[in-house]
Amino acid sequence: MYTLSSSLNSDGLALLSFKTHWTSLPPLINSTWNPSHSTPCSWAGLKCNSFHRVISLNLSYLDIYGQLGPEIANCTQLQHLDLSYNYFNGQIPQSFTNLHNLKYLDLSINVLTTPFPHFLSQIPLLKVLDLSYNQLHGSISTTIANMTHLQELYLKYNNFSGSIPSSIGNCTQLQDLYLNDNQLEGVLPYSLNNLNQLLNFDVANNKLTGTIPLGSSGCRNLQFLDISFNDFGSEIPYSIGNYTALSKFAAVKSNLVGPIPSSIGLLTKLSVLRLSENHLSGKISSEIGNCKSLTELHLYSNRLDGKIPSELGKLSELRDLELFSNQLRGEIPPEIWKIRGLKYLYVYNNSLSGELPVEMTELKNLKNISLFNNMFSGVIPQSLGINSSLVQLDFVNNRFTGNLPPNLCYGRKLSVLKNPKTKRPRLKLLCQVPRLYLQERGLQMKLVTE
């Protein structure tokens, strides 16, 4: 304990002793933490109650190096403790359990190396716990079940391993649960369905396997769900349609199999759907057309076959449509070309065919369009480029005939165009050099059937 002051109250003495564990002292602390004061209530980073007891300590973004001393636990009235964005290392002191009034604890973005601090479950009123972006390890303790007041739990970007304990289902007040970017294994516990208040759930970038037991009950208020980059080896459950408040659903590269369930169409508030890089098969569910709020639809790198459903044309808010590297066939439905806000259209590496309609030239916001490695034919609409914001266009390996549209360089925005004849590498700054120069470089203005 700090002993050089004769008048400073116990909280001030505890804080002065707390900082003795630091190897660097920020100027703001040096200039304001004065041991000659009777209370610390005027010190930087502090708030006190009417009894001159510290209730809030915020030292975030001060680049403090050192360790967390146990003396902070003597500030027994502390309710809010934020030490994020520093360089605290070593252990989290077990004395934190004496902070019986603590409701908010943020130790994120430091270099702490302790195992999961199971003793924090003894803090009875804790509502927010953020340990993200550290080097914490070990398994998540089953004692988490005691944290019944917890509303926000952030454990992302650590080295936690083992399984997600089923006892987490006892934390029924949870609204935010972020476990992403760890080394968690095993299955998602069914008890997650007990979290009826849950709004955001992220377990991306782990080693989870097995079925996805979500949507069968509870969690009906869920708005954000990311289970990407795992190894489930199972289907998307039909019960996913029960999450009618869902705004973003991502399950990228998660070893998902089977069809896209038609119940996806019940998610009318969904704005982002990312199911790319899986082993999904069957047809693209036409019910996706009911997701009227979709702005981004990524289904690329799967085993989807059949035709692109015309119902996707009902997605009037769609900006980004990526269906490439599947086994799709038939034409691009004319309804797709009527989505006025469409910016990105990637359907390459399929077996699509048919001619491009003149309606595509009216898509004024279209920036990137990639159709290569398909069987499109006919003449590319000659007015393409006049009304658009095209930056990239790739039509290689198709069956087009006729001339390149003469207005592709209208507005001088197009920067990438693949040569459909010689398959030369993309030429940069295409529309900022004379046409003759392009011809000399091998970019022929005449298209031929390949």
N, C-alpha and C positions, 0 to 999 in steps of 0.2 A: 504494500500500500504506500502511496505517495505521502511523505511526512513533512514536507517543507512548509506547509501552510498551517497557520494556527486558527484561521477563521473560516476557511472553505468548508462547505457542508459535505456530507458523506458522498453524495453523487459526484460532486466535483473532484473529491479525492480519488474516487473510483476511476474516473475518466483520465485523470493525470497518470494514474498507475497503469491504466489500460494502454496508454500511448507509449509507455516505456518499452513495449514489445516491438515497436516499429523501428526499422532501420533508416527510415527517411521521414521527415516531418514537413508536411506542406506548409508554405508560408502563411496560408490562411489560418492554420491551426496555431502556428508559432505566434502570430500577431494578436490572436484573440483569446486563446486559452491561458488566462492569467491566474496563477495560483494565489495572488493577493486578493482576489475577489471573494466575497462571502458565498456566492452561489455561481454556478456555471451558466445561468440562464441567458446571459448576453454573449456566450461563446458561439462561434460559427458552427452551424450544423445542428444546433440544439433547439428544442422547444420544451418549456416547463409548464407545469400546472400552477394553480394559485398557491400551492404550498412549496413552490420552488424546487419541486422534484422533476427530474428529467423524464419526459414522456415520449420524446422523439429524438432519435439520433440519426442524421443523414450525412454520411461522409462519402457519398458516391462521387466518382470521377475526380478523385484527388490524387491518384497515382501513389497511393500509400503502399510501401513495401514493409513486410514484417509478418508477425503472427497475431492471432486473435488471443488476447490475454483473458484469463478467467475473471478478471476484476469487473468486467462489464456486467456480470451477473449481480453485482451489488446495487445496480440501478434498478431496484425492484419494481418501480412504477413504470418502467419502459413499456410502451405499447407498439412503437414503430422503430425498427432497426434496419437501416439500409446501408450496407457496406459494399455495394456492387461497384464494378468497374475500377478495381484496384489490383493490388498484387499480394494480397494476403495468402500465405502459404501454410502448409502443415495441417494441423488438426482443428476441428471445431470443438471447443471446450465443452465437456459434459456439464459444466456449471450453468450452461444456458437454460437448463431445466428449472433454475430458480426464477426465471423471468415469467412468473405466473400470469402477468397481465399482458404479455406480448401477443399481438394480433397479426403483426406484419413482420416477416423476416426475409430479407433479400441479401444473399451472399453470392449472387451470380457474378460471373466474369471475374474470377480470381484464379488462384492456382492451388486451391485446397485439395488435399490428397487423402482425406479420411475415408474409411468405409461409410456406408449409409448411416447417418447419425440417428439411430433408432431411438435415442433418448429424447429427441425432439417431440416424440409422440406424447411425452409427459407434460407438454405445455398445453394447458386445457383450453385456452381461448384462441389458439392460432388459426387464422383464416387464410393467410397467404404465406406460402413457403416457396422461395425461389433459390435453387441451388445450381442453376444451369451454368454451362460453360466453366466447369472446373475439371478436376481429375479425380473425382470421387469414384469409388469402386465397390465391389461386393454386391450382394443381393439386396433388393428392397425388402426391408423387414416386414414381417407379418404384423408387427405392432402398429403399423400404419392404420390399422382398424380402429385405434383409439383416437384418431384425429377426426372426430365427428363434426367439428366446426369448420374443417378445412373447406375453402371454396376454390382456391387456386393452388395447384401443385405443378411446379416446373422443375423437372429433373433432366431436361434435355442436354445433349452434348456433354456427356460424362462417359465413364467406363463401367456403368452398372451392368451386371450379368445376372444369370439365373432367370427365374420366371417372374412374371407379374403376379404377385400374391392375390389369391381370390379374396382375401380379407379387405382389399381395397373397395370392394362393394359396400363396405360398411360406412364409407365416407360419403354419405348420401347428400351432402351439401355441395359437393364438387361441381364447379361450373367449367373450369379449365383444367385439363389433364394433359400435360406434355411430357412424354417419355421417349421422344424421338432421339435418334442418333446416339444410341448406346449399344450394348451387346446382349440385349435381352433375348431369351430363348423360350421355347415351349409354346403354349397356346394362349390365346386371349381368353381370360377367365369369363365364364358365363355371368358371373356376379357383376360385371360391368353394366348389365342391364338394370341393376338396382339404382344406378346413378341418374335419377329422374331429372335432376337439375342441370345435367351436363350440356354445355354449349359447344365446347371445342375439345377434340380428342385427336392426338397425334402420336402415333407409334412408328413413324417412318424410320427407315434405316436401322433396323434391328435384325434379329435372326428368328423371327417368329414363324411358327408352322401351324398346320392343322386347319380346322374349320374356322369360319368367321361367325361367331355367335352373336351377331349384332342385329338389332331391329326387332327381335322376337317379342320384347317387352321393354318398357322403360326407355329412357333417353329420347323421348319424343320431341324434345326441344333442341336436339343436336343441330348445329349450324355448320360446323367444320369437322370433316373426318378425313384423315390422311393415314393410310396403312401401307404406303408405298415402300418399295425396296425391302421386302421380306421374302419368305419362302413358304407361303401358305400351302400351295398345292391343292387348293380347293376352289369351289365355285363362289361366285358372288351370291349371297343368300337372297332369296326372293323377298324376305322380310325387310330388305334395305328400303323398300317402298314405304315403310312405316315412319321413316324419318322425314316427314313432310315439311319440316322447317329447314332442311339441309340446303346450304348455299354452295358449298364446295365439297366435292368427293374426289379424292385422289387415291388410286391404287396402282401406281406405276411399277412395273417390273417386280411383281409380287408372286409370280408363278401361279397366277389364277388360270383356271381351266373352265370349260363349259361355256354356255351361252351367256349373253347379256340379258338379265331378267327383264321381262316386260314391265315389271313393277317400277323400274326406273322412271317410267312415264308419270308416276304419281308425285314425283319431286318437282313440283311446279315452281319452286323458288330456287332451283339449282341454277347457278350461274357458271360454274366450272365443273367439268366432268373429264377426268384424266384416267383412262384405263389402258394406256399404251404399254407396249413391251411385255405382254403376257402371252398366254396360249389360249385366248378366248376364241371360240369357234361358233359356227352357225351364222345366221344372218344378223345384220344390224337391226336391232329392235325398232320397229316403226313407231312404237310408243314414245321414243325419245323426242319425237316431234311435239309432245305435249309439254315438254320442259321449256316453256315460253321465255324463261329468263336466261337461258343459256347464252353466254358470250364466247365460251371456249369449249370445244369438243375434240378431245384427243383419243382416238381409237387405233392409232398406228402400231405397226409391228405386232400383229396378232395373226390369227388364222381365220379371220372373218371372210365369208364368201357371199355369193348371191349379189343382188343389186343394191345400190344405195337407195334407201327408201325416200320416196318423194316427200314424205311427211317432214323430213328435215327442212324443207323449204318453209315450214311454219315458224322456224326459229328466227324471228325477225330481228332479234338482238345479237345474233351470232356474228362474231368478228374473226374467229380463228377456227377453221375446220381442217383437221389433219387425220386422213384416213389411209395414208401411204403404207406400203409394204404389207398388204393383205392379199386376198384372193378374190377381190371384187370384180364383177363383170357388168356388162351392159353400159348404158349411157349415164352421164351425170344428169340427174333429173332437171328439167328446165326450171323447176321451182327454186333450185339452188342459186341459179343465176339471177334471181330476183331479190336476193337478200341484200338490200342496199348498203348496209354497213360492212359487208364482208371485206376483210383486209388480207387474210392469208388463206390460201387454198392449196393443200398439199395432198395429191392423190396418186403420186408416182408409185411405180413398182406394183401394179395391179394388172388386170386384164380388161380394162375399161375400153369402150369403143364409142363410135358415133362421131358426129360432127359438132363443132363448137358453134353455139348459136350467137347471133348478133347481139342478143341481150347482154352478153358478158361485157360488151364494150361500154355499157351504161354504169358499170360498177366503179364509181368515181373514187372510192376509197381503197380499191384493190392495190396492194403493194407487192405481194409475192404470190406467184402462181407456178406450181411445178406439176407437170403432167407427164414427165418422161417415163419411158419403159411401160407404155400402154399400147393400145391399138386405135387411137384416135385417127380420123381420116378427114378428107375434104380440105377446104380452103380455110385458113385462119381468117376470121372476120377482119376486113381491111381497115376498119375504123378503130381497131384496138390501139389504145394509147392516147387517143385524143382527149378523152374525158377522165382518164385514170391517173393514179399516182404510182404507177408501176415502177418498182425498184429492181425486181428480179423476175425473170421469165425463163422457164426451162421446158422445152418441148421435144427434147432428144428422144430418139427411138420410138417414133410413131409413124403414121402413114399419111401425113399431111402432103398436100400438093399445092401448087400455085406459088404466089409471091409472099414474101414477108410483108406484113402490114407497113405501109410507107410512113405511118405516123407514130411508130414505136418510140421515136426520140422526141415526140411532142412534149414540150416542157422540160426537156433535158434532164429527166430524173432517172431513167433506166440506167443502171450501172452494171448489171450482170445479165448476159444472154448467152446461152449455150449454142454452139454451132450445130445445127441439126444435120449437117452433112458430114463434116469431118470429125466431129466429136472432139474438137480442140478444147483445151482448158478454157474456163470462163474468161472473157475479156473484161477488164475493169474499165470504168469510166467510158462506157460504150458511146454514150450520147454526147460526149464532150469532144469528139474528134470527127473529122470529115468522113463521109461515107466512103469516099475513094480509098482512104487509108484503111478502112475496115476491109474493103474488098481485097486490097493488097495483102492484108494479113490472113486472108483465107476465109473470112466470114462472107459466104456467098449470099446474095440477096434472093436467090431462087431456091425454093424448096423442092426436094425430090422425094419420090416414094422410096422408103427403105424396105 
